[in-house]
Amino acid sequence: MSPGERPGPDDVSAVTASRPLGRDVIAVLLAVAAHPSIWWAGLAAVGRMARTGWWRRRPFLPLPGGPYWAFRLVTAFGGTGTETALTGPDVVAYLQWCRRTHPRRG
């Protein structure tokens, strides 16, 4: 895929197949656990990204669907989304941005 070209369905399925979600889940959990100030933003992000009806399908965890996660990686890192590992600082920066731009209501 060349720069500026949009990923197609084949590109997204390639990311899903070549990048296990478990590796990214561990990076996210470790990053968020070390920063209590972003715990609520992390929970809100999980709620937004979780598959619809996640409680009805194994694993019974609020994880994003494979194609959606692949899309998020491609839009965050460019290319196919597999070249760059998701890091703790990336997660923390994203959740701090979420906290700043989506203040709590009430």
C-alpha positions in Angstrom: 0.0 0.0 0.0 1.4 3.4 -1.0 1.3 6.5 1.2 -2.0 8.2 1.1 -3.8 5.1 -0.2 -6.8 3.9 1.9 -6.7 0.4 3.3 -9.1 -2.0 1.7 -10.8 -5.2 3.1 -7.8 -7.3 2.1 -5.4 -5.1 3.9 -7.5 -5.2 7.1 -7.8 -9.0 7.1 -4.0 -9.2 6.6 -3.4 -7.1 9.7 -5.9 -9.2 11.7 -4.2 -12.5 10.7 -0.7 -11.3 11.2 -1.0 -9.4 14.5 -2.4 -11.3 17.5 -4.7 -9.2 19.7 -3.3 -10.7 22.9 0.0 -8.8 22.5 -1.8 -5.5 22.2 -4.1 -6.3 25.2 -1.1 -6.9 27.4 0.5 -3.6 26.3 -2.7 -1.7 27.0 -3.3 -3.3 30.5 0.3 -2.6 31.6 0.2 1.0 30.4 -3.1 1.8 32.0 -2.4 0.0 35.3 0.6 2.3 35.9 -1.5 5.5 35.4 -4.5 5.7 37.7 -5.4 9.1 36.3 -6.5 7.5 33.1 -8.4 4.5 34.4 -11.8 6.0 33.8 -10.8 7.1 30.3 -9.6 3.5 29.7 -12.9 2.0 30.8 -14.8 4.4 28.5 -12.5 3.5 25.6 -13.2 -0.2 26.2 -16.9 0.5 26.2 -16.6 2.3 22.9 -14.4 -0.3 21.2 -15.9 -3.5 22.5 -17.7 -5.8 20.0 -21.5 -5.5 20.1 -22.9 -8.3 22.3 -19.4 -9.2 23.5 -20.9 -11.0 26.6 -22.6 -13.6 24.2 -19.4 -14.8 22.5 -16.2 -16.4 23.7 -14.0 -15.0 25.0 -16.5 -13.2 27.3 -14.4 -10.1 27.4 -15.1 -6.6 26.0 -12.5 -6.8 23.3 -12.7 -5.0 20.0 -13.5 -7.1 16.9 -10.5 -8.1 14.7 -11.4 -6.0 11.7 -12.1 -2.9 13.9 -8.8 -3.3 15.8 -6.9 -3.7 12.5 -8.6 -0.5 11.2 -7.5 1.3 14.4 -3.9 0.2 14.0 -3.8 1.2 10.3 -5.2 4.6 11.0 -2.9 5.1 14.1 0.4 3.8 12.6 -0.2 3.9 8.8 1.0 1.2 6.4 -0.5 -2.1 7.2 -0.5 -1.5 10.9 1.8 -4.5 11.6 5.2 -2.7 11.3 5.0 -0.9 14.6 4.3 -2.4 18.0 1.7 -0.8 20.2 3.5 0.7 23.1 2.6 2.0 26.6 3.3 5.6 25.8 1.0 5.4 22.7 -1.8 4.1 24.9 -1.3 6.6 27.6 -1.1 9.5 25.1 -4.4 8.3 23.5 -6.2 8.0 26.8 -5.0 11.4 28.1 -6.3 12.9 24.8 -9.6 11.1 25.4 -9.8 12.5 28.9 -9.0 16.1 27.7 -11.4 16.1 24.8 -14.3 14.1 26.4 -14.8 15.6 29.9 -17.1 13.9 32.2 -20.7 15.0 32.1 -22.6 16.0 35.2 
